[in-house]
Amino acid sequence: AALLSGLRLLLKNGLVDDSSRKKAIKGLNQLKEIRILLLAKLESKLREVNNWIENNPEKHEKGTYNTKRRNLLITGQKIADELTAIEDLEATITELLNKTFDKA
């Protein structure tokens, strides 16, 4: 959360000098690492959901939602939302960096 807030503040203030561009590049590298970890977590949750469905076909077919399945789906959605936020921030930083380097 601190990294995201710091990067958003940096973007708000603009990449006006070499120091801010270096911070943006460092942040971008950290975001890539976080994205990789989130993807692994999401894949793990998706496997858990799939395993639950395979092991509880009667509940799935009847549309019965139990706490375990609901929690797995909610957790997976939260991870997917975090991943989207990271990817959006990565795209914004990359675009701004490209613009500042094009001007240089």
C-alpha positions as CSV (number, residue, x, y, z in Angstrom):
1,A,0.0,0.0,0.0
2,A,2.8,2.4,0.8
3,L,4.5,1.7,-2.5
4,L,1.3,2.4,-4.4
5,S,0.6,5.6,-2.5
6,G,4.2,6.8,-3.0
7,L,4.1,6.1,-6.7
8,R,0.7,7.8,-7.1
9,L,2.1,10.9,-5.3
10,L,5.2,10.8,-7.6
11,L,2.9,10.7,-10.6
12,K,0.7,13.5,-9.3
13,N,3.8,15.7,-8.9
14,G,5.1,14.6,-12.3
15,L,8.4,13.0,-13.4
16,V,10.1,16.4,-13.5
17,D,13.7,15.5,-12.9
18,D,16.2,12.6,-13.1
19,S,15.5,11.7,-9.4
20,S,11.8,11.4,-9.9
21,R,12.4,9.3,-13.1
22,K,14.8,7.0,-11.2
23,K,12.2,6.6,-8.4
24,A,9.5,5.8,-11.0
25,I,11.8,3.1,-12.6
26,K,12.5,1.6,-9.2
27,G,8.8,1.6,-8.4
28,L,8.0,0.0,-11.7
29,N,10.4,-2.8,-11.0
30,Q,8.8,-3.3,-7.6
31,L,5.4,-3.4,-9.2
32,K,6.5,-6.1,-11.6
33,E,7.6,-8.2,-8.7
34,I,4.3,-7.7,-6.9
35,R,2.4,-8.5,-10.0
36,I,4.2,-11.8,-10.4
37,L,3.4,-12.7,-6.7
38,L,-0.2,-11.7,-7.2
39,L,-0.5,-13.8,-10.3
40,A,0.8,-16.8,-8.4
41,K,-1.7,-16.2,-5.6
42,L,-4.5,-15.8,-8.1
43,E,-3.6,-19.0,-9.9
44,S,-3.5,-20.8,-6.5
45,K,-6.9,-19.6,-5.6
46,L,-8.3,-20.6,-9.0
47,R,-6.9,-24.1,-8.4
48,E,-8.6,-24.1,-5.0
49,V,-11.9,-23.1,-6.5
50,N,-11.6,-25.7,-9.3
51,N,-10.7,-28.4,-6.7
52,W,-13.7,-27.5,-4.6
53,I,-16.0,-27.7,-7.7
54,E,-14.5,-31.1,-8.7
55,N,-14.8,-32.4,-5.1
56,N,-18.3,-31.1,-4.6
57,P,-20.1,-31.5,-7.9
58,E,-23.5,-32.0,-6.3
59,K,-23.3,-28.6,-4.5
60,H,-22.0,-26.9,-7.6
61,E,-24.7,-28.3,-9.9
62,K,-27.5,-27.4,-7.5
63,G,-26.1,-23.9,-7.2
64,T,-25.5,-24.4,-3.5
65,Y,-23.0,-21.9,-2.2
66,N,-21.2,-22.6,1.0
67,T,-18.9,-20.4,3.0
68,K,-15.8,-22.1,1.7
69,R,-16.6,-21.5,-1.9
70,R,-17.8,-18.0,-1.4
71,N,-14.7,-17.1,0.5
72,L,-12.5,-18.6,-2.2
73,L,-14.3,-16.6,-4.9
74,I,-14.2,-13.4,-2.9
75,T,-10.5,-13.8,-2.2
76,G,-9.8,-14.5,-5.9
77,Q,-11.8,-11.4,-6.9
78,K,-9.8,-9.2,-4.4
79,I,-6.5,-10.5,-5.8
80,A,-7.7,-9.9,-9.3
81,D,-8.7,-6.3,-8.4
82,E,-5.3,-5.7,-6.8
83,L,-3.7,-7.1,-10.0
84,T,-5.7,-4.7,-12.1
85,A,-4.7,-1.8,-10.0
86,I,-1.0,-2.8,-10.3
87,E,-1.2,-3.2,-14.0
88,D,-3.0,0.2,-14.5
89,L,-0.3,1.9,-12.4
90,E,2.5,0.1,-14.4
91,A,0.9,1.3,-17.6
92,T,0.6,4.9,-16.4
93,I,4.2,5.0,-15.2
94,T,5.5,3.4,-18.4
95,E,3.6,5.9,-20.5
96,L,5.0,8.9,-18.5
97,L,8.5,7.5,-18.6
98,N,8.3,7.1,-22.3
99,K,7.1,10.7,-22.7
100,T,9.8,12.1,-20.5
101,F,12.5,10.1,-22.3
102,D,11.1,11.2,-25.7
103,K,11.5,14.8,-24.6
104,A,15.1,14.3,-23.5
